[in-house]
């Protein structure tokens, strides 16, 4: 098995783990996970799983939105993800900064 990239971030005052690998059914027995799922936000253990792929950025945004806004439904999260992705597609590179740590 290849090395799994692991990161952490703080969301709403709680430490979350980011694992860059496809979610597995055993990661969150309380939810239904399909074989082709790209990501998962597990509230049970504050872990976000992101399958490495060309869609990983959108998946990461989507799953972090779930963590930040746990009471929002899937449609609201998908609309917010779409808005953020559209913003990033036109965001001027000169305004990007390189943070060593961040908190949401």
PLY file of the C-alpha trace (Angstrom):
ply
format ascii 1.0
element vertex 104
property float x
property float y
property float z
element edge 103
property int vertex1
property int vertex2
end_header
0.00 0.00 0.00
1.43 3.43 -0.93
2.19 5.97 1.76
-0.86 7.87 2.89
-0.39 11.64 3.13
-1.62 12.83 6.51
-2.29 16.37 7.62
-4.19 18.02 10.45
-6.20 21.19 10.73
-8.40 22.81 13.33
-12.07 23.23 12.45
-14.44 24.98 14.84
-11.89 24.61 17.64
-11.43 20.85 17.16
-8.43 19.02 15.68
-9.26 17.10 12.48
-7.15 14.59 10.58
-6.90 14.73 6.79
-6.04 11.42 5.16
-5.33 11.47 1.45
-6.63 8.03 0.52
-9.95 6.68 -0.69
-12.55 6.21 2.04
-13.33 2.63 3.05
-16.52 1.14 4.39
-14.73 0.43 7.68
-13.85 4.13 8.10
-17.39 5.11 9.05
-19.72 2.16 9.63
-22.54 4.60 10.41
-22.74 5.82 6.79
-23.11 4.13 3.43
-19.90 4.33 1.45
-19.84 3.34 -2.21
-16.73 1.96 -3.90
-16.49 5.05 -6.10
-16.82 7.67 -3.33
-14.12 10.33 -3.61
-14.26 11.57 -0.02
-15.77 11.24 3.42
-16.21 13.49 6.45
-16.36 11.28 9.54
-17.76 13.11 12.54
-17.13 10.01 14.70
-13.37 10.48 14.74
-12.92 13.95 13.17
-11.30 12.56 10.06
-11.64 13.66 6.45
-10.70 11.14 3.74
-9.79 12.43 0.28
-9.11 10.08 -2.62
-6.05 11.27 -4.55
-7.30 12.09 -8.04
-7.80 14.97 -10.42
-10.94 15.78 -8.40
-9.12 15.91 -5.04
-9.27 19.70 -4.59
-13.04 19.82 -5.06
-13.45 16.76 -2.84
-11.32 18.36 -0.12
-13.36 21.56 -0.25
-16.60 19.56 -0.15
-15.58 17.46 2.85
-14.15 20.41 4.79
-17.43 22.25 4.20
-19.23 19.27 5.77
-16.94 19.55 8.80
-17.36 23.33 9.11
-21.12 23.27 8.47
-22.36 19.95 9.91
-26.03 20.97 9.89
-26.12 21.73 6.15
-27.60 19.21 3.72
-25.74 17.67 0.80
-27.24 20.07 -1.77
-26.12 23.14 0.20
-22.62 21.72 0.56
-22.45 20.92 -3.17
-23.54 24.47 -4.08
-20.95 25.97 -1.73
-18.25 23.69 -3.18
-19.19 24.80 -6.69
-18.99 28.48 -5.69
-15.56 28.05 -4.10
-14.25 26.10 -7.10
-15.47 28.84 -9.46
-13.76 31.46 -7.28
-10.49 29.52 -7.29
-10.58 29.22 -11.07
-10.38 33.01 -11.44
-8.40 33.90 -8.31
-5.22 35.86 -9.21
-2.10 33.84 -8.36
-0.28 36.87 -7.01
-2.72 37.00 -4.09
-2.16 33.41 -3.01
-0.17 33.06 0.20
1.70 30.12 1.63
0.44 29.50 5.17
2.30 27.07 7.41
-0.83 26.40 9.46
-4.41 27.49 9.36
-7.54 27.28 11.44
-11.12 27.32 10.21
0 1
1 2
2 3
3 4
4 5
5 6
6 7
7 8
8 9
9 10
10 11
11 12
12 13
13 14
14 15
15 16
16 17
17 18
18 19
19 20
20 21
21 22
22 23
23 24
24 25
25 26
26 27
27 28
28 29
29 30
30 31
31 32
32 33
33 34
34 35
35 36
36 37
37 38
38 39
39 40
40 41
41 42
42 43
43 44
44 45
45 46
46 47
47 48
48 49
49 50
50 51
51 52
52 53
53 54
54 55
55 56
56 57
57 58
58 59
59 60
60 61
61 62
62 63
63 64
64 65
65 66
66 67
67 68
68 69
69 70
70 71
71 72
72 73
73 74
74 75
75 76
76 77
77 78
78 79
79 80
80 81
81 82
82 83
83 84
84 85
85 86
86 87
87 88
88 89
89 90
90 91
91 92
92 93
93 94
94 95
95 96
96 97
97 98
98 99
99 100
100 101
101 102
102 103
